């Protein structure tokens, strides 16, 4: 008996892609038309209405894996020209930060954001690597320096990791209240509205920015009293430290300077 042939419906196997837009956000999508459209769309309305939920970590993720990821990121970071410029700047201007280091808005190194639509884990992990390089540099001369971190998207995995690194995890607005003229403020991922609030406290050092194009009298006054060093592009993951500067008290150098 002859076999009858039926036209089979083609099965399209879509791969999950990570597409990075101009602002540094990485969107998780499938291949095909949606991948081409993702850069032209905004976040779904439902995601916009719940921006501050803890990030969703993969179910099988372990602390050992997170530590290994951090170690790899930190090795690449400390081998980079970007870190060398940061280290040189710290060495040149000193680190008088009696009130410690405050990290705001770093994001989640372990989890997906906004219902799984945004994967920013690698950006956050590199930013954590950058923070720890600064922390350990300072601990050489100030072994008891306090370090604080705050971000509403931090999940249980993130908090455990930060605590294991000697970082105190705070809830809003506690970290904002820690910022003072004797603070090193580390916020490469902070939003402009938060920066304006934070800079009103005039922290001694700031890793973040750039600030020069922000329309705010508070920010303008802060910039006037600081020197700054523009960081070279971090080739391994340019979006993690895109256009960052390290701001420091201008009087440490005797006059206000700006290194390009």
PAMARDREN-953563 format. One record per atom (N, C-alpha, C): x, y, z; residue in one letter. Coordinates in steps of 0.05 Angstrom, whole numbers, padded with zeros to 5 digits, always signed. Example, Ala and Ser with C-alpha at 12.3 -4.5 7.8 and 13.67 -1.06 7.14 Angstrom:
+00264-00114+00156A+00246-00090+00156A+00264-00066+00156A+00257-00045+00142S+00273-00021+00143S+00258+00001+00157S
This chain:
+00017-00024+00000X+00000+00000+00000X+00018+00025+00000X+00014+00043-00019X+00031+00066-00021X+00028+00084+00003X+00050+00096+00011X+00049+00115+00033X+00039+00142+00023X+00021+00153+00038X+00012+00180+00031X+00029+00200+00045X+00035+00220+00030X+00052+00241+00042X+00036+00265+00048X+00041+00276+00072X+00027+00300+00080X+00047+00323+00082X+00037+00346+00074X+00054+00369+00077X+00057+00377+00106X+00082+00377+00114X+00087+00383+00142X+00090+00413+00147X+00079+00421+00168X+00082+00449+00175X+00111+00453+00185X+00125+00471+00173X+00153+00475+00181X+00155+00484+00210X+00174+00472+00223X+00178+00479+00252X+00202+00498+00254X+00196+00522+00262X+00217+00542+00265X+00228+00541+00293X+00254+00537+00295X+00267+00536+00321X+00280+00562+00326X+00268+00577+00344X+00279+00604+00350X+00299+00603+00372X+00320+00616+00369X+00341+00618+00390X+00336+00643+00406X+00342+00640+00432X+00341+00664+00449X+00366+00681+00444X+00362+00706+00440X+00384+00724+00434X+00385+00746+00456X+00408+00757+00459X+00411+00780+00476X+00420+00803+00458X+00403+00823+00456X+00408+00846+00438X+00411+00871+00455X+00434+00884+00452X+00441+00907+00468X+00434+00932+00453X+00419+00950+00465X+00411+00975+00452X+00432+00996+00458X+00427+01021+00448X+00446+01043+00450X+00450+01052+00479X+00431+01047+00496X+00434+01055+00524X+00448+01035+00541X+00454+01012+00530X+00468+00992+00546X+00451+00970+00557X+00424+00972+00553X+00406+00951+00563X+00407+00927+00544X+00407+00903+00555X+00407+00879+00539X+00380+00866+00541X+00367+00862+00518X+00341+00851+00517X+00342+00822+00508X+00328+00805+00522X+00327+00777+00515X+00303+00773+00497X+00308+00762+00473X+00287+00758+00454X+00293+00733+00437X+00277+00728+00417X+00282+00705+00400X+00292+00715+00373X+00304+00697+00357X+00314+00705+00332X+00292+00711+00313X+00298+00725+00291X+00277+00731+00272X+00269+00760+00274X+00243+00764+00266X+00233+00792+00264X+00234+00806+00291X+00227+00791+00312X+00226+00804+00338X+00253+00814+00347X+00274+00800+00339X+00301+00809+00346X+00308+00835+00332X+00298+00838+00307X+00304+00863+00293X+00287+00886+00303X+00264+00880+00315X+00247+00901+00325X+00253+00910+00353X+00267+00893+00368X+00269+00898+00397X+00282+00925+00404X+00301+00934+00387X+00314+00960+00392X+00296+00984+00388X+00273+00979+00375X+00256+01001+00369X+00231+01002+00386X+00230+00984+00406X+00207+00982+00423X+00214+00991+00451X+00193+00997+00466X+00197+01004+00494X+00189+00980+00511X+00195+00982+00537X+00188+00960+00554X+00157+00957+00555X+00147+00932+00558X+00119+00928+00560X+00107+00945+00583X+00082+00953+00580X+00070+00970+00601X+00070+00956+00628X+00066+00930+00628X+00065+00916+00654X+00092+00917+00667X+00114+00915+00651X+00141+00916+00663X+00147+00943+00674X+00137+00964+00659X+00143+00991+00668X+00129+00997+00695X+00107+00984+00700X+00092+00990+00725X+00103+00976+00749X+00122+00957+00744X+00134+00942+00767X+00165+00941+00763X+00178+00965+00764X+00206+00965+00757X+00225+00957+00780X+00214+00954+00805X+00231+00951+00828X+00228+00924+00841X+00220+00903+00827X+00218+00877+00839X+00246+00864+00839X+00252+00847+00859X+00277+00832+00858X+00281+00816+00833X+00305+00815+00822X+00310+00802+00797X+00306+00771+00800X+00299+00758+00778X+00293+00730+00778X+00318+00714+00771X+00330+00700+00791X+00354+00684+00786X+00347+00657+00774X+00364+00646+00757X+00359+00619+00747X+00356+00599+00770X+00339+00580+00768X+00332+00562+00790X+00355+00546+00800X+00374+00539+00783X+00397+00522+00791X+00422+00537+00797X+00421+00563+00797X+00444+00580+00803X+00454+00575+00831X+00481+00573+00834X+00493+00569+00860X+00511+00592+00867X+00517+00595+00893X+00536+00616+00901X+00564+00610+00890X+00571+00585+00888X+00597+00579+00876X+00600+00589+00848X+00578+00586+00832X+00579+00596+00805X+00581+00626+00804X+00567+00639+00822X+00568+00669+00823X+00596+00678+00830X+00609+00665+00849X+00636+00672+00857X+00655+00668+00834X+00652+00646+00819X+00669+00641+00796X+00665+00662+00774X+00640+00670+00770X+00635+00691+00750X+00648+00717+00758X+00645+00724+00784X+00658+00748+00794X+00688+00748+00791X+00700+00725+00797X+00729+00722+00795X+00738+00726+00766X+00723+00715+00747X+00731+00718+00719X+00728+00747+00710X+00706+00760+00718X+00701+00788+00711X+00723+00806+00723X+00729+00800+00748X+00749+00817+00761X+00777+00814+00749X+00784+00790+00741X+00809+00786+00728X+00811+00802+00702X+00790+00802+00686X+00790+00817+00661X+00790+00847+00666X+00775+00855+00687X+00774+00883+00694X+00802+00893+00703X+00815+00878+00720X+00840+00887+00731X+00863+00885+00711X+00859+00870+00689X+00878+00869+00668X+00874+00891+00647X+00854+00907+00651X+00846+00927+00631X+00860+00954+00635X+00862+00969+00614X+00872+00997+00616X+00853+01014+00632X+00827+01007+00632X+00808+01023+00647X+00814+01022+00677X+00818+00998+00687X+00825+00996+00716X+00851+01010+00722X+00870+01008+00704X+00897+01020+00709X+00894+01050+00713X+00876+01063+00697X+00871+01091+00700X+00857+01097+00726X+00838+01081+00734X+00824+01084+00760X+00845+01082+00783X+00861+01062+00782X+00881+01057+00803X+00901+01080+00804X+00910+01090+00781X+00928+01112+00781X+00916+01137+00793X+00891+01142+00787X+00877+01165+00798X+00874+01163+00828X+00866+01139+00838X+00864+01135+00866X+00891+01140+00880X+00912+01130+00868X+00938+01133+00880X+00947+01163+00880X+00939+01177+00860X+00947+01205+00857X+00933+01223+00877X+00907+01219+00881X+00891+01238+00897X+00886+01228+00925X+00893+01203+00931X+00888+01193+00958X+00859+01186+00962X+00853+01175+00986X+00826+01165+00991X+00818+01172+01019X+00812+01197+01025X+00803+01205+01051X+00772+01202+01052X+00763+01178+01058X+00734+01173+01058X+00727+01160+01085X+00726+01176+01106X+00721+01165+01132X+00693+01152+01135X+00674+01160+01118X+00647+01149+01119X+00643+01126+01100X+00664+01116+01088X+00662+01091+01073X+00654+01094+01044X+00647+01072+01032X+00639+01070+01004X+00610+01063+01002X+00595+01078+00986X+00567+01073+00982X+00562+01067+00952X+00549+01044+00947X+00543+01035+00920X+00513+01036+00916X+00504+01051+00896X+00476+01055+00890X+00470+01046+00861X+00449+01030+00857X+00439+01025+00830X+00456+01006+00813X+00470+00988+00825X+00487+00970+00810X+00471+00949+00795X+00447+00942+00805X+00431+00921+00792X+00437+00894+00804X+00427+00874+00791X+00430+00846+00800X+00450+00830+00784X+00471+00820+00797X+00490+00804+00782X+00480+00776+00776X+00457+00768+00787X+00448+00740+00785X+00422+00737+00770X+00405+00758+00768X+00378+00753+00759X+00369+00770+00735X+00348+00760+00722X+00335+00774+00700X+00316+00795+00712X+00315+00818+00698X+00298+00840+00707X+00272+00841+00691X+00252+00854+00703X+00227+00860+00690X+00214+00836+00677X+00210+00816+00693X+00196+00792+00684X+00212+00776+00664X+00238+00778+00665X+00255+00763+00646X+00260+00776+00620X+00250+00801+00616X+00253+00814+00591X+00280+00826+00587X+00293+00833+00609X+00319+00846+00608X+00340+00829+00623X+00362+00824+00609X+00385+00809+00621X+00408+00828+00623X+00412+00839+00647X+00434+00858+00652X+00454+00846+00671X+00455+00820+00674X+00472+00807+00694X+00501+00813+00690X+00510+00811+00665X+00539+00815+00660X+00548+00843+00666X+00531+00863+00659X+00537+00891+00666X+00540+00894+00696X+00521+00883+00711X+00522+00886+00740X+00546+00871+00752X+00552+00848+00741X+00575+00832+00751X+00601+00847+00747X+00604+00859+00723X+00629+00874+00719X+00630+00899+00737X+00607+00911+00741X+00606+00934+00759X+00613+00926+00788X+00604+00902+00796X+00612+00892+00822X+00641+00886+00823X+00652+00876+00802X+00681+00871+00800X+00697+00897+00804X+00687+00918+00790X+00699+00945+00793X+00698+00955+00821X+00675+00951+00834X+00672+00960+00861X+00691+00946+00880X+00694+00919+00877X+00711+00904+00894X+00740+00911+00890X+00748+00918+00866X+00776+00927+00862X+00782+00952+00877X+00762+00971+00877X+00766+00996+00892X+00765+00990+00923X+00747+00973+00931X+00745+00966+00960X+00771+00954+00970X+00782+00934+00955X+00806+00921+00964X+00830+00940+00962X+00830+00958+00943X+00851+00978+00941X+00851+00995+00967X+00827+01004+00975X+00825+01020+00998X+00831+01005+01024X+00824+00980+01025X+00829+00964+01049X+00859+00960+01055X+00876+00965+01036X+00904+00963+01042X+00912+00983+01064X+00901+01006+01063X+00908+01027+01083X+00885+01032+01103X+00861+01024+01096X+00838+01027+01114X+00823+01001+01116X+00834+00981+01130X+00823+00954+01130X+00795+00952+01141X+00786+00972+01156X+00759+00971+01168X+00739+00989+01154X+00745+00996+01129X+00727+01014+01115X+00700+01001+01111X+00679+01016+01116X+00651+01006+01113X+00643+01009+01084X+00629+00988+01074X+00619+00988+01046X+00589+00981+01047X+00573+00997+01033X+00544+00994+01033X+00534+00992+01004X+00513+00977+01000X+00501+00974+00973X+00471+00975+00976X+00458+00987+00956X+00429+00988+00956X+00419+00987+00928X+00399+00970+00923X+00385+00969+00898X+00360+00951+00902X+00337+00961+00895X+00313+00945+00900X+00311+00919+00884X+00328+00916+00863X+00326+00891+00848X+00344+00869+00859X+00360+00875+00879X+00377+00854+00891X+00360+00831+00902X+00367+00807+00895X+00352+00784+00904X+00368+00769+00926X+00358+00746+00935X+00372+00732+00957X+00400+00723+00949X+00404+00714+00924X+00430+00707+00915X+00449+00730+00916X+00440+00753+00906X+00457+00777+00906X+00465+00786+00934X+00445+00786+00952X+00451+00795+00979X+00471+00777+00993X+00468+00751+00989X+00487+00732+01001X+00515+00737+00990X+00517+00741+00964X+00543+00746+00951X+00555+00771+00962X+00540+00793+00964X+00550+00818+00974X+00559+00816+01003X+00543+00802+01019X+00551+00799+01047X+00577+00783+01050X+00580+00763+01032X+00605+00747+01033X+00630+00764+01026X+00625+00786+01012X+00647+00804+01004X+00651+00826+01024X+00636+00826+01046X+00639+00846+01066X+00623+00872+01060X+00603+00869+01043X+00586+00892+01036X+00560+00891+01051X+00553+00913+01064X+00527+00914+01078X+00505+00922+01059X+00484+00906+01058X+00462+00911+01040X+00441+00927+01055X+00433+00950+01044X+00414+00967+01057X+00389+00970+01040X+00367+00978+01054X+00342+00983+01040X+00338+01013+01038X+00323+01021+01017X+00318+01050+01013X+00303+01062+01036X+00311+01086+01046X+00332+01104+01035X+00358+01103+01051X+00363+01081+01065X+00386+01081+01083X+00413+01087+01070X+00417+01076+01046X+00443+01081+01033X+00446+01111+01025X+00424+01123+01017X+00424+01152+01010X+00433+01168+01034X+00424+01160+01057X+00430+01174+01082X+00459+01170+01091X+00473+01151+01079X+00501+01146+01086X+00520+01164+01071X+00510+01177+01050X+00527+01194+01033X+00533+01220+01047X+00559+01227+01048X+00568+01252+01061X+00592+01262+01047X+00603+01286+01055X+00628+01296+01043X+00652+01278+01048X+00649+01257+01064X+00671+01239+01069X+00665+01211+01058X+00650+01210+01036X+00641+01185+01024X+00653+01181+00996X+00659+01156+00989X+00664+01149+00961X+00638+01138+00950X+00626+01151+00931X+00601+01143+00919X+00606+01128+00893X+00598+01103+00893X+00602+01086+00869X+00575+01080+00857X+00569+01092+00834X+00543+01089+00822X+00544+01090+00792X+00558+01071+00778X+00558+01071+00749X+00531+01064+00737X+00512+01053+00753X+00486+01046+00742X+00464+01064+00752X+00470+01085+00766X+00449+01101+00778X+00434+01118+00758X+00409+01123+00762X+00393+01141+00745X+00399+01170+00751X+00394+01187+00732X+00400+01216+00736X+00385+01228+00759X+00360+01220+00762X+00345+01231+00785X+00357+01224+00811X+00368+01200+00813X+00381+01191+00838X+00408+01206+00842X+00422+01210+00820X+00447+01224+00822X+00443+01252+00833X+00423+01266+00823X+00417+01293+00833X+00413+01292+00863X+00398+01273+00873X+00393+01271+00902X+00419+01265+00917X+00435+01247+00906X+00459+01238+00920X+00480+01260+00921X+00483+01275+00899X+00504+01295+00897X+00498+01319+00914X+00473+01322+00923X+00467+01344+00942X+00482+01340+00968X+00491+01316+00974X+00507+01311+00998X+00537+01315+00993X+00544+01322+00969X+00572+01328+00962X+00592+01307+00970X+00590+01282+00960X+00609+01261+00966X+00637+01269+00957X+00657+01260+00972X+00685+01266+00965X+00693+01256+00937X+00685+01231+00932X+00692+01218+00906X+00666+01207+00893X+00666+01207+00867X+00644+01195+00853X+00655+01179+00829X+00647+01153+00828X+00652+01137+00804X+00625+01134+00790X+00623+01147+00767X+00597+01147+00753X+00597+01168+00731X+00572+01178+00726X+00569+01199+00706X+00566+01188+00678X+00572+01205+00658X+00583+01232+00661X+00561+01252+00670X+00571+01273+00684X+00552+01292+00696X+00549+01317+00680X+00567+01323+00662X+00569+01349+00650X+00544+01357+00634X+00528+01338+00625X+00505+01345+00609X+00479+01343+00625X+00480+01339+00651X+00456+01337+00667X+00447+01366+00674X+00422+01372+00668X+00411+01398+00674X+00402+01400+00703X+00421+01407+00720X+00415+01409+00749X+00435+01427+00762X+00425+01447+00777X+00443+01465+00791X+00460+01449+00812X+00447+01430+00825X+00462+01413+00844X+00486+01399+00831X+00481+01388+00808X+00502+01374+00794X+00524+01393+00784X+00515+01416+00774X+00535+01436+00765X+00553+01446+00787X+00541+01450+00811X+00558+01458+00834X+00577+01436+00842X+00568+01412+00841X+00585+01389+00848X+00609+01388+00829X+00604+01390+00803X+00625+01388+00783X+00645+01411+00786X+00636+01435+00794X+00654+01458+00797X+00675+01453+00819X+00668+01437+00838X+00687+01432+00861X+00704+01407+00857X+00702+01395+00834X+00716+01369+00830X+00734+01370+00806X+00756+01355+00808X+00770+01347+00784X+00759+01321+00775X+00766+01312+00751X+00756+01287+00742X+00775+01274+00722X+00773+01248+00720X+00788+01232+00701X+00769+01216+00684X+00770+01219+00659X+00753+01204+00640X+00766+01176+00636X+00750+01156+00640X+00760+01128+00638X+00760+01119+00609X+00781+01106+00600X+00782+01095+00573X+00761+01072+00571X+00754+01066+00546X+00734+01045+00541X+00743+01019+00552X+00725+01005+00566X+00730+00978+00576X+00723+00959+00554X+00743+00948+00541X+00738+00932+00516X+00722+00907+00521X+00725+00894+00544X+00712+00869+00549X+00681+00872+00551X+00672+00895+00561X+00643+00900+00563X+00639+00930+00565X+00639+00943+00542X+00640+00972+00543X+00615+00985+00557X+00592+00971+00556X+00568+00983+00568X+00569+00983+00598X+00586+00967+00610X+00587+00966+00639X+00598+00992+00651X+00616+01005+00636X+00628+01030+00646X+00628+01052+00624X+00606+01053+00609X+00604+01071+00586X+00606+01100+00595X+00627+01114+00584X+00631+01143+00589X+00634+01150+00619X+00644+01131+00634X+00647+01136+00663X+00670+01156+00668X+00667+01169+00690X+00689+01187+00701X+00693+01181+00730X+00716+01187+00740X+00722+01186+00768X+00726+01215+00777X+00708+01225+00794X+00709+01252+00804X+00722+01252+00832X+00739+01272+00837X+00753+01274+00863X+00755+01303+00871X+00760+01309+00897X+00762+01337+00905X+00784+01352+00891X+00777+01375+00879X+00797+01390+00863X+00820+01399+00880X+00815+01405+00906X+00837+01416+00922X+00858+01395+00929X+00852+01369+00924X+00873+01349+00928X+00896+01353+00909X+00890+01364+00886X+00911+01368+00866X+00921+01397+00866X+00911+01413+00884X+00920+01441+00885X+00903+01459+00868X+00891+01448+00846X+00873+01464+00830X+00856+01444+00814X+00835+01455+00803X+00816+01437+00789X+00828+01429+00762X+00829+01402+00757X+00840+01392+00733X+00820+01373+00720X+00824+01368+00695X+00807+01349+00681X+00824+01333+00662X+00827+01308+00668X+00844+01290+00651X+00827+01277+00630X+00836+01278+00606X+00822+01264+00584X+00835+01237+00580X
